Amino acid sequence: MRPALNFLTDELKTKVVDEAKTILCEMGMQIRNRNTLALLADHGNRIDEKKMHVWFTEKSISQALSTVPGKFKLYDVHGNETHHFGEYNVHFTPGSSALNILDHSTKKIRKVLTSDYIGYAKLISGLPLYRAQSTAMIPCDVHESISDSYRLFLSLLYCEKPVITGSFTIDSVKVMKDFLLAVRGSEVSLAQKPLAVFTCCPLSPLKWGDVTPQNLLELAEFSIPVEIVSMPLSGFNAPVTLIGTLTQLAAEIMSGIVIGQLAKPGLPMLWGGSPAIFDVRYETTPLGAPETIMIDCANNEIGKFLGIPTQAYVSLSDSKRIDAQAGIETSMGATMAALSGVNSISGPGMLDFENCQSLEKLVVDHEICSAISRILQGFEEHETFPVIPLMQELIHEQHLLVADHTRKYLRSEHTFPGTVIDRTTGARFIKDGEYDLEERAHREVTAIIDDYKPSGLSKESMQEIINLMKVEAKKFGEEELPEYEGVQGSIMQS
């Protein structure tokens, strides 16, 4: 039996959903994108063009909720299925869009370079429980106007896994879409076997800017899956009560679902979020706080109540180091989210309020994900009953180490973590060098990257992606990309 965690009654879910609809219909939202306003107006929603404000109708909300798929799948660059979003299927994905990286050699947080991103992509290729990669870090050694497309460029060249990504500009989405088409070969193939999920974020409270809704329309045209990730802060730009923040969160996500479904009925979407409480003492947004995790898990229940696959930024830490705090916050969030059945759990590897990635923490968090995966399996009988014969054998032999039953079920019942987790004796620990957690993780990072094998993406697709990236880079004066020759040489020769 799969263990489960729930925070809300059906009565409370209904009240949150009804209140969210009331917010959208009676208060409405500001949407600073003319094309989106025109789409909403065409479907009967009341628009104030001067104020760029929309009041949703119950009809448009109901229509959108009736067409959004209850499940969808993702596929890698080779067309192999990797994800089935829906029901209580759980998938872990590294956190995304970090500005910094924790440098193991200096133990300092610094800006991200292209070489860091390449190492990240190679590492993710060798960590099987991360069935998707994310555009995890933003390299500072390219023009900021191409940073979104550049991250996807590197991800597709170096890692075969599907990508959770996004864009802060309208132009970048267009070239990123072309990257995906270069891999799949056609719009039909891309729609049939999605390779990426794009994040689209409304602004709290109750706003959409110009760029993000336009990107949502562009993505919908090509049936590229989208996750709506709202980010209200409890006690700051959202009500201080957790249920109040949850209600606002639901309204903001629901507005994105409506836009996406009116643009393309049946567009695959995730009911997502990255809410947080606001710590008034330090003016920070702790994502590892228990209240933040509670909102994430409850938001998942709202998505499931509406029959929509779910996402949450939850398995991460606000610590600046790989320390006990990082372990506490990450494991608590990941465990609670998994028990709640969040379909796409985003965050592994992240530190410092979503601002920093760590390759070593990605390896540590991979072990956390492994442990959680075992917990989700729950208990199974495995020919244990009647138990008397086993107990008789135990009394006779004084152990069950080599019993047929033990040998048959040992691997399915017990998990054996890698070298990052220390289960040795004290004497063995000393003999092996007394390495701490971060050092053990760093050794694993090095070993995985050293063992990296190219993804096998066709040379034709690679060359097309490279050509597209070169054209895009030159628009902003980037005649050469950082380490580009290394990118081209190592891959094109493989």
TAMOPE-V57894 format. One record per residue. RES is the residue in one small letter. SS is DSSP state (hx for helix, st for strand, lp for the rest). D_FIRST is the distance of its C-alpha to the first C-alpha in whole Angstrom. Layout:
{{RES:SS:D_FIRST} {RES:SS:D_FIRST}}
This chain:
{{m:lp:0} {r:lp:4} {p:lp:6} {a:lp:9} {l:lp:13} {n:lp:16} {f:lp:19} {l:lp:21} {t:lp:21} {d:hx:22} {e:hx:26} {l:hx:26} {k:hx:25} {t:hx:27} {k:hx:30} {v:hx:29} {v:hx:29} {d:hx:32} {e:hx:34} {a:hx:34} {k:hx:35} {t:hx:38} {i:hx:39} {l:hx:39} {c:hx:41} {e:hx:43} {m:hx:44} {g:lp:43} {m:st:43} {q:st:45} {i:st:45} {r:lp:48} {n:lp:48} {r:hx:50} {n:hx:48} {t:hx:45} {l:hx:47} {a:hx:49} {l:hx:46} {l:hx:44} {a:hx:48} {d:hx:48} {h:lp:45} {g:lp:46} {n:lp:45} {r:st:48} {i:st:50} {d:st:52} {e:lp:53} {k:lp:56} {k:lp:53} {m:lp:50} {h:st:48} {v:st:46} {w:st:44} {f:lp:42} {t:lp:41} {e:hx:39} {k:hx:39} {s:hx:39} {i:hx:36} {s:hx:34} {q:hx:35} {a:hx:34} {l:hx:30} {s:hx:31} {t:hx:31} {v:lp:29} {p:lp:27} {g:lp:23} {k:lp:22} {f:st:24} {k:st:24} {l:st:26} {y:st:28} {d:lp:30} {v:lp:34} {h:lp:34} {g:lp:32} {n:lp:29} {e:st:26} {t:st:24} {h:st:22} {h:st:20} {f:st:20} {g:lp:18} {e:lp:15} {y:lp:13} {n:lp:14} {v:lp:15} {h:st:19} {f:st:21} {t:st:25} {p:st:28} {g:lp:30} {s:lp:33} {s:lp:36} {a:st:37} {l:lp:41} {n:st:41} {i:st:40} {l:st:39} {d:st:42} {h:lp:41} {s:lp:44} {t:lp:46} {k:lp:43} {k:st:44} {i:st:43} {r:st:45} {k:st:45} {v:lp:43} {l:lp:45} {t:hx:45} {s:hx:44} {d:hx:41} {y:hx:40} {i:hx:40} {g:hx:39} {y:hx:36} {a:hx:35} {k:hx:36} {l:hx:33} {i:hx:31} {s:hx:31} {g:lp:30} {l:lp:27} {p:lp:24} {l:lp:22} {y:st:24} {r:st:24} {a:st:27} {q:st:30} {s:st:31} {t:lp:35} {a:lp:34} {m:st:38} {i:lp:41} {p:lp:44} {c:lp:47} {d:lp:50} {v:lp:50} {h:lp:51} {e:hx:49} {s:hx:49} {i:hx:47} {s:hx:45} {d:hx:42} {s:hx:43} {y:hx:44} {r:hx:40} {l:hx:39} {f:hx:42} {l:hx:41} {s:hx:37} {l:hx:38} {l:hx:40} {y:hx:38} {c:lp:35} {e:lp:33} {k:lp:30} {p:st:30} {v:st:31} {i:st:30} {t:st:34} {g:st:36} {s:lp:40} {f:lp:42} {t:lp:45} {i:hx:46} {d:hx:48} {s:hx:45} {v:hx:43} {k:hx:45} {v:hx:45} {m:hx:42} {k:hx:41} {d:hx:44} {f:hx:42} {l:hx:39} {l:hx:41} {a:hx:43} {v:hx:40} {r:hx:39} {g:lp:42} {s:lp:42} {e:hx:41} {v:hx:39} {s:hx:37} {l:hx:36} {a:hx:35} {q:hx:33} {k:lp:32} {p:lp:31} {l:lp:32} {a:st:32} {v:st:31} {f:st:33} {t:st:33} {c:st:35} {c:lp:36} {p:lp:37} {l:st:39} {s:lp:39} {p:lp:40} {l:lp:40} {k:st:42} {w:st:42} {g:lp:45} {d:lp:46} {v:hx:45} {t:hx:41} {p:hx:41} {q:hx:44} {n:hx:41} {l:hx:39} {l:hx:41} {e:hx:42} {l:hx:38} {a:hx:38} {e:hx:41} {f:lp:39} {s:lp:36} {i:lp:34} {p:lp:31} {v:st:32} {e:st:29} {i:st:31} {v:st:31} {s:st:33} {m:lp:34} {p:lp:35} {l:st:36} {s:st:35} {g:lp:38} {f:lp:40} {n:lp:40} {a:st:37} {p:lp:37} {v:lp:36} {t:lp:33} {l:hx:30} {i:hx:30} {g:hx:33} {t:hx:32} {l:hx:29} {t:hx:31} {q:hx:34} {l:hx:31} {a:hx:30} {a:hx:34} {e:hx:34} {i:hx:32} {m:hx:32} {s:hx:36} {g:hx:35} {i:hx:33} {v:hx:36} {i:hx:38} {g:hx:36} {q:hx:35} {l:hx:39} {a:hx:40} {k:lp:38} {p:lp:36} {g:lp:32} {l:lp:33} {p:lp:29} {m:st:28} {l:st:26} {w:st:26} {g:st:26} {g:st:28} {s:lp:30} {p:lp:30} {a:st:32} {i:st:33} {f:lp:37} {d:st:38} {v:lp:41} {r:lp:43} {y:lp:43} {e:lp:42} {t:st:39} {t:lp:36} {p:lp:33} {l:lp:30} {g:lp:28} {a:lp:29} {p:hx:26} {e:hx:27} {t:hx:28} {i:hx:24} {m:hx:23} {i:hx:25} {d:hx:24} {c:hx:20} {a:hx:22} {n:hx:24} {n:hx:20} {e:hx:19} {i:hx:23} {g:hx:23} {k:hx:19} {f:hx:21} {l:lp:24} {g:lp:22} {i:lp:23} {p:lp:21} {t:st:22} {q:st:23} {a:st:24} {y:st:26} {v:lp:24} {s:lp:24} {l:lp:27} {s:lp:30} {d:lp:33} {s:lp:35} {k:lp:37} {r:lp:37} {i:lp:34} {d:lp:33} {a:hx:31} {q:hx:31} {a:hx:30} {g:hx:27} {i:hx:26} {e:hx:26} {t:hx:25} {s:hx:22} {m:hx:21} {g:hx:22} {a:hx:19} {t:hx:17} {m:hx:17} {a:hx:17} {a:hx:14} {l:hx:12} {s:hx:14} {g:lp:14} {v:lp:17} {n:lp:18} {s:st:21} {i:st:21} {s:st:25} {g:st:27} {p:st:26} {g:lp:30} {m:st:31} {l:st:33} {d:lp:36} {f:lp:35} {e:lp:34} {n:lp:37} {c:st:37} {q:st:35} {s:lp:35} {l:hx:34} {e:hx:33} {k:hx:31} {l:hx:29} {v:hx:29} {v:hx:27} {d:hx:25} {h:hx:24} {e:hx:23} {i:hx:21} {c:hx:19} {s:hx:18} {a:hx:17} {i:hx:15} {s:hx:13} {r:hx:12} {i:hx:10} {l:hx:9} {q:hx:7} {g:lp:6} {f:lp:6} {e:lp:7} {e:lp:10} {h:lp:13} {e:lp:16} {t:lp:16} {f:lp:17} {p:lp:19} {v:lp:20} {i:hx:24} {p:hx:25} {l:hx:23} {m:hx:25} {q:hx:28} {e:hx:28} {l:hx:27} {i:hx:30} {h:hx:32} {e:hx:32} {q:lp:31} {h:lp:28} {l:lp:26} {l:lp:27} {v:lp:28} {a:lp:26} {d:hx:25} {h:hx:21} {t:hx:21} {r:hx:23} {k:hx:21} {y:hx:17} {l:hx:19} {r:hx:19} {s:hx:15} {e:hx:14} {h:lp:17} {t:lp:18} {f:lp:22} {p:lp:23} {g:lp:27} {t:lp:30} {v:lp:29} {i:lp:27} {d:lp:29} {r:lp:28} {t:lp:31} {t:lp:34} {g:hx:36} {a:hx:39} {r:hx:37} {f:hx:37} {i:hx:41} {k:hx:41} {d:lp:39} {g:lp:41} {e:lp:39} {y:lp:38} {d:lp:36} {l:hx:33} {e:hx:35} {e:hx:37} {r:hx:34} {a:hx:33} {h:hx:36} {r:hx:37} {e:hx:34} {v:hx:35} {t:hx:38} {a:hx:37} {i:hx:34} {i:hx:37} {d:hx:40} {d:lp:38} {y:lp:37} {k:lp:38} {p:lp:39} {s:lp:37} {g:lp:39} {l:lp:40} {s:lp:43} {k:hx:46} {e:hx:47} {s:hx:44} {m:hx:45} {q:hx:48} {e:hx:48} {i:hx:46} {i:hx:48} {n:hx:51} {l:hx:49} {m:hx:48} {k:hx:52} {v:hx:53} {e:hx:51} {a:hx:52} {k:hx:56} {k:lp:56} {f:lp:55} {g:lp:58} {e:lp:55} {e:lp:57} {e:lp:55} {l:lp:52} {p:lp:51} {e:lp:50} {y:hx:50} {e:hx:52} {g:hx:50} {v:hx:47} {q:hx:49} {g:hx:50} {s:hx:47} {i:hx:45} {m:hx:48} {q:lp:49} {s:lp:46}}
